[in-house]
Every structure is written in structure tokens, then in C-alpha cells.
Amino acid sequence: MSHAMEERKRVHRTVPKKDSLRTLGKGYPDKLTLFQLDASPYWWVRYFTQGKIVKKTTKTTDLRVAKEFAKNFYTDILLREKNLLPISQSPIFRKCAESLLSEQETRIRRGELNPKHNVNDKSLLKALLNFVWVTGHEG
């Protein structure tokens, strides 16, 4: 096999290892799976719902513990769907808010900004982050 063909066959390290795919068995849908990646020592869980894949690290290498995590992950998704809450949270707004507050704290230390400004923004951003999480209006 040529080197070029070998390169095309190689999969990215964030693609699930085929031999690691596991379902939870009786009482759980087949679209709820555990898997491992070349990029991580941990088991990951994924679930296909609402036309998209939701995935999360279990932060464990123990398959038994990972299965319990996956069951809780699945239950959480079902509860969110039942209560019309978003099934996942986009970190975009949160990262921007944290970056803004960090920049403000730097400017306060340099004497360029009144500390009250930062306190007020923290309070406002906390409320906005809660709104974004509960309503799913980000992005």
C-alpha cells in the first residue's frame, strides 16, 4: 500500500476507536454509547438526540464507573428534554464573559478602572449566564 493511501486511511485521534464502542444494554437505547479515543485515556459517553450528538468525558478509565456515569448522563438529558431545557451548554458566551471580567481585573490593578464597574458587571453577567443556560438562547 502506498504512503498516500495509508495517510487517507488513518483516522483522527478524536474519532472513537471502533473496538471500544459499548452500549449499556437492557433498558437503554443503542444510541447511548461509551467509547474511547486515542486522544484520551478516559471513557466517553455519547447520545444522539434532537438531530445531534451530545458527548461528554466520563473522566474515568474504569468501564464500570463509566457505565454508571453514562446512565446519569442519559437521565439528565431525558429530564432536560422533558422540561424543555437545552440538552447542552455552549461555552462561547461564558468564555467571553470570563475574558471580559479578567481584563477588567487587570485594568483595576493598573488603576485604569473603578472596581465598582467590575462588581456590577459580575452581577449582570451572572444573571445573563443563568438566562443563557436556562433558555438555551446562546449561539
BAVOSE-86893 format. One line per 8 residues: number of its first residue (from 1); their letters; for each residue z negated, y negated, x negated of N, C-alpha, C. Coordinates in pm, whole numbers, plus 50000, padded with zeros to 5 digits. Layout:
! residues N
NUM	a	Z Y X Z Y X Z Y X  ...
***
This chain:
! residues 139
1	mshameer	50000 50118 49915 50000 50000 50000 50000 49876 49910  50081 49778 49946 50090 49657 49865 49963 49574 49880  49941 49488 49781 49823 49399 49784 49827 49306 49904  49945 49257 49939 49961 49166 50055 49922 49236 50184  49960 49363 50201 49925 49438 50323 49775 49465 50328  49715 49491 50212 49572 49512 50206 49496 49388 50249  49543 49271 50205 49481 49144 50243 49483 49124 50394  49596 49158 50459 49607 49141 50604 49514 49234 50679
9	krvhrtvp	49488 49352 50625 49403 49450 50691 49254 49416 50679  49219 49339 50577 49080 49303 50555 49030 49216 50671  48913 49248 50722 48857 49170 50833 48755 49070 50779  48737 48964 50854 48641 48862 50814 48500 48918 50819  48412 48868 50735 48276 48921 50726 48192 48893 50850  48241 48807 50942 48167 48780 51065 48221 48861 51184  48313 48952 51158 48363 49042 51261 48271 49164 51264  48229 49208 51384 48140 49324 51391 48197 49447 51321
17	kkdslrtl	48110 49518 51249 48151 49645 51187 48174 49746 51299  48292 49808 51301 48326 49899 51411 48228 50014 51425  48182 50067 51314 48091 50181 51320 47948 50142 51358  47923 50011 51373 47787 49968 51408 47770 49935 51556  47878 49929 51633 47869 49892 51775 47784 49991 51853  47686 49939 51927 47596 50022 52007 47578 49960 52145  47579 50043 52248 47541 49995 52381 47397 50037 52404  47335 49980 52508 47193 50009 52533 47172 50132 52620
25	gkgypdkl	47277 50177 52685 47264 50300 52764 47233 50274 52910  47170 50373 52970 47144 50374 53114 47075 50247 53164  47132 50188 53269 47072 50070 53330 47122 49938 53273  47203 49944 53168 47255 49822 53106 47407 49830 53097  47475 49717 53116 47622 49720 53114 47677 49746 52974  47796 49807 52969 47860 49834 52841 47899 49706 52768  47912 49595 52842 47949 49469 52776 47830 49402 52707  47713 49465 52713 47595 49423 52636 47590 49515 52515
33	tlfqldas	47618 49461 52396 47626 49547 52278 47546 49491 52161  47502 49582 52079 47440 49548 51950 47542 49580 51842  47541 49503 51735 47635 49526 51627 47581 49465 51498  47643 49503 51387 47609 49446 51257 47733 49381 51197  47707 49287 51107 47813 49214 51038 47798 49234 50888  47908 49219 50816 47898 49218 50669 47823 49094 50622  47826 48987 50703 47766 48860 50665 47614 48854 50686  47555 48957 50747 47412 48950 50779 47349 49089 50772
41	pywwvryf	47225 49097 50728 47157 49227 50727 47103 49265 50865  47102 49170 50957 47038 49189 51088 47134 49246 51192  47073 49305 51295 47147 49344 51414 47171 49218 51496  47286 49212 51561 47322 49103 51651 47342 49161 51790  47325 49078 51892 47350 49120 52029 47455 49027 52089  47542 49083 52171 47640 49000 52241 47656 49051 52384  47695 48958 52469 47714 48990 52610 47830 48905 52661  47921 48968 52732 48034 48896 52788 48003 48860 52932
49	tqgkivkk	48004 48728 52961 47978 48679 53096 48046 48544 53117  48081 48514 53238 48142 48385 53272 48262 48354 53184  48336 48456 53146 48457 48437 53067 48436 48409 52919  48312 48427 52870 48289 48403 52728 48185 48500 52672  48186 48510 52540 48090 48596 52471 47972 48510 52426  47853 48555 52462 47730 48491 52417 47668 48586 52316  47638 48536 52196 47580 48625 52095 47464 48557 52025  47378 48641 51970 47259 48590 51903 47209 48694 51803
57	ttkttdlr	47153 48647 51694 47093 48739 51597 46960 48789 51651  46930 48915 51624 46800 48971 51663 46696 48943 51555  46742 48903 51438 46656 48876 51322 46573 48998 51282  46633 49117 51303 46566 49240 51260 46671 49341 51212  46630 49425 51118 46716 49534 51070 46680 49665 51139  46573 49663 51219 46524 49781 51289 46596 49794 51424  46675 49900 51440 46754 49918 51562 46667 49924 51687  46552 49989 51679 46463 50000 51794 46415 49862 51840
65	vakefakn	46376 49779 51745 46331 49642 51775 46449 49560 51828  46566 49581 51770 46687 49509 51813 46721 49544 51958  46702 49670 51998 46730 49710 52137 46636 49638 52234  46511 49625 52198 46417 49551 52284 46456 49405 52294  46496 49348 52181 46543 49209 52179 46663 49194 52272  46757 49288 52264 46879 49283 52346 46845 49290 52495  46748 49370 52531 46707 49380 52672 46652 49246 52721  46570 49182 52639 46515 49050 52675 46625 48944 52680
73	fytdillr	46719 48951 52588 46834 48861 52583 46913 48873 52714  46939 48995 52756 47014 49021 52879 46938 48969 53001  46809 48995 53008 46727 48947 53119 46728 48795 53126  46718 48730 53010 46721 48584 53005 46854 48530 53059  46965 48592 53020 47096 48549 53069 47105 48565 53221  47058 48678 53272 47063 48700 53417 46981 48595 53492  46863 48564 53440 46779 48461 53504 46846 48324 53500  46908 48292 53389 46977 48163 53378 47092 48156 53478
81	eknllpis	47168 48263 53488 47279 48265 53583 47229 48252 53726  47124 48323 53760 47069 48319 53895 47019 48179 53931  46961 48109 53833 46907 47975 53856 47008 47864 53826  47135 47904 53807 47244 47810 53781 47220 47722 53658  47159 47781 53556 47135 47713 53429 47241 47756 53328  47267 47676 53226 47366 47717 53126 47317 47841 53053  47410 47929 53017 47371 48053 52951 47350 48035 52801  47399 47926 52747 47375 47898 52606 47368 47747 52589
89	qspifrkc	47314 47705 52476 47300 47562 52449 47384 47526 52329  47468 47425 52346 47547 47375 52235 47459 47286 52148  47462 47305 52017 47375 47227 51930 47430 47089 51892  47547 47053 51942 47613 46930 51897 47527 46806 51923  47484 46787 52046 47406 46669 52079 47273 46668 52005  47209 46785 51998 47080 46795 51928 47095 46755 51781  47200 46803 51715 47221 46770 51574 47245 46620 51556  47321 46561 51646 47345 46416 51638 47215 46339 51657
97	aesllseq	47134 46382 51754 47007 46314 51780 46914 46324 51660  46904 46444 51601 46818 46463 51485 46867 46381 51366  46997 46371 51350 47054 46293 51242 47023 46144 51261  47035 46095 51384 47003 45956 51413 46857 45924 51380  46766 46011 51425 46624 45987 51400 46592 45992 51251  46655 46083 51180 46633 46092 51035 46680 45965 50965  46796 45917 51004 46849 45792 50945 46756 45676 50976  46705 45670 51098 46613 45563 51135 46485 45568 51051
105	etrirrge	46432 45687 51029 46310 45702 50949 46334 45653 50806  46451 45681 50752 46486 45632 50619 46490 45480 50617  46551 45422 50719 46560 45275 50727 46422 45211 50748  46333 45279 50819 46196 45229 50838 46124 45226 50703  46137 45334 50625 46074 45340 50493 46125 45229 50401  46251 45191 50416 46308 45083 50335 46276 44945 50392  46209 44941 50509 46174 44814 50569 46287 44747 50645  46391 44822 50675 46508 44766 50743 46499 44776 50895
113	lnpkhnvn	46402 44853 50946 46396 44878 51089 46250 44881 51135  46225 44827 51251 46092 44827 51310 46058 44970 51355  45940 45024 51319 45900 45159 51359 45901 45182 51510  45879 45077 51589 45880 45092 51735 46017 45139 51785  46121 45096 51716 46257 45135 51753 46271 45288 51750  46219 45349 51644 46226 45494 51627 46142 45566 51732  46023 45515 51763 45935 45575 51863 46004 45575 52000  46064 45461 52034 46134 45451 52162 46253 45546 52169
121	dksllkal	46330 45553 52061 46446 45643 52059 46404 45789 52067  46294 45825 51999 46246 45963 52008 46214 46000 52152  46149 45912 52222 46113 45938 52361 46238 45951 52448  46332 45862 52430 46456 45865 52508 46537 45991 52477  46549 46024 52348 46628 46141 52309 46564 46271 52357  46432 46276 52359 46363 46394 52411 46401 46417 52557  46401 46310 52635 46439 46320 52776 46586 46360 52790  46672 46301 52708 46815 46335 52714 46840 46480 52674
129	lnfvwvtg	46772 46526 52569 46789 46665 52526 46745 46761 52635  46638 46729 52703 46592 46812 52814 46697 46813 52926  46754 46698 52957 46857 46688 53059 46979 46771 53022  47023 46760 52895 47140 46835 52848 47114 46984 52858  46995 47030 52821 46962 47172 52825 46957 47223 52968  46890 47153 53056 46872 47200 53194 47002 47196 53273  47081 47092 53254 47203 47077 53336 47328 47134 53271  47324 47153 53139 47442 47204 53070 47554 47103 53059
137	heg	47522 46973 53061 47626 46869 53060 47676 46831 52923  47643 46903 52820 47691 46865 52686 47830 46922 52662  47906 46853 52582 48033 46903 52534 48142 46874 52626
***
